[in-house]
């Protein structure tokens, strides 16, 4: 009997068994049989209450016949992509409705398409979801779920089952071996996960009765197994969904690898070790890794620079990031920890693939098309706790686009290759304590290439030794010609032979080259330097200069770092929630640039954060101006070209903590917004006006 719906207006009175119809009010009924009253105003028939039985049936219109399991294995779903019935590629987004049906004769799942009225048209009479070797006719009872357009299927059995074969490898299967002989190789399939004793292995190849396997899967340990040990097949849940991604995009947006297809894989999020990906480190202080790289390998190239905060020995670790943002387990990179002593760690990632010199690649180099990123972790030599260091997006292009790495790139970008020179001309005046200008000249030894957008890489020249130090300028790192840089405003030191240090830094403020020189400073008769005291610090417009220097590193919500001068409106930064006592996301609603162009008093917090002394900072569970905080603060008079500041969540006055993380410190993100500063006063200038 088909489902029927009989609607009664204003039905809410329930049953009334009065014999006289005149006593039955509107909204009441006198009798209901085999019906549901689950909604006000509706009565639904529930069909027959007589039990039915169903014998095994075979559906022949699939082309090969499907053996059903009574009461299990049938699932309906819809999707915005066509072609799920034959695991198609480059499918249209016109949508379709599907039926998934488990075939107990071959442990595969067939899918029926309503749009094509077909189960499978690939000519091979195979289902599109394959459990790979599940014993046939065992009446597995698979269950289905559909989440975010992905079908997940379980066999309904959470345990292993005997494959019907035993180890037949002479005497034993050693822990170091990757091939094993069993009684009957036809009992298993490539892609099976097998269990012997407590170890799980993955079958990568079969030749007659000899299996090639990957050892120690899912956290188990490779061990010795004796002959006649039972070989079990481990049931694995399956994942089936549509992937449409462009990998390793260049700065111009051209991908090295593209996929647009239906994809079936085990549901388990495997580690890089389990995927057979080798992980290695490479000290690139002198040169990059050899470009004749092995396939199925990821190299973490690193080099160290001075004046950093890393001290000790550290292991890097890496996880694959799957579609949807889920991570696989962490795998240790390399076998030797990286030793550092007050240094900075710089890393670059190399993903190796079989076709190193071609314009595109044909397979995913990490062995699973669902992997869209890699996360780099680190832990100290004596610790078991990992900390996230950096996220690598395998899809990203644009400014940080991917590039192919070949032989000619091995030494490119190494400053000391060639004959670099750095010189400092005499200041325009050599008189002591005089405000003057100086022009540095540099000649890179090697053209260091362009950035991701094709522009010449820009370096930073840092000069120490003047009364106000250091001072900065910029240079072109992609030119081997001598460059006389723009004149820098300076204040000379006291008279005598004055030492100066000139450093060339890259975009991350890592030192590429250092030169020392001396200048003979004459006595001007001035006992103290002359310049306006505390410019940009005291005065009526105090809060307009509450900012930080170029080069201040801002923690993004993704965990990466970004120069404050590169932050844009709309960027998502890390922000500290005092309520939750943890980091949350904050949105940049304004970027403030305050030109200074003069010598000013700068507060230095912890020897790394440079900013105005009265910028609010959160420390000791309270807000205070930097110069009133209990932090380690020193002061320098420095020439500042421009100050930078950020406004965070400016459109959400009381729903945000309005802060961001600058060089590791929680600093105020109220910006120049008068409404925010007066509503949430953190500086004395606003507290006095607010309280008064």
Secondary structure, 3 states (H helix, E strand, C coil): CCCCEEECCCCCCEECCCCCHHHCCCCEECCCCCEEEEECCEEEECCCCCCCCCCCCEEHHHCCCEECECCECEEEEEECCCCHHHCCECCCCCCEEEEEEEECCCCEEEEEECCCCECCCCCCCCCCEECCCCCCCCCCCCEEEEECCEEEEECCCCCEEEEEEEECCCCEECCCCCEEEECCHHHCCCCCEEEECCEEEEEEEEECCEEEEECCHHHCCCCCEECCCEEEEECCCEEEEEEEEEECCCCCCCCCEEEEEEEEEECCCCCCCCCCCEEEEEECCCCCCCCCCCCCEEEEEEEEEEEEEEEEEEEEEEEEEECCCCECCCEEEEEEEEEEEEEEEEEEEEEECCCCCCCCCCCCCCCCCCEEEEEEEEEECCCCCCEEEEEEECCCCHHHCCCCCCHHHCCCCCCCCCCCEEEECCCCCCECCCEEEECEEEECCCCCCECCCCCECEEEEEEECCCCCCEEEEEECCCCCCEECCCEEEECCCCEEEEEEEEEECCCCCEEEEEEEEEEEECCCCCCCCCCCCCCCCCCCHHHHCCECCCCEEEECCCCEEEHHHCCCCCEEEEEECCCCEEEEEEEEEEEEEEEEEEEEEEEECCCEEECCCCEEEECCEEEEHHHCCCCEEEEEEEEEEEEEEEECCCCCCCCCCEEEECCEEEECECCCHHHHHHCCCCHHHHHHHHC
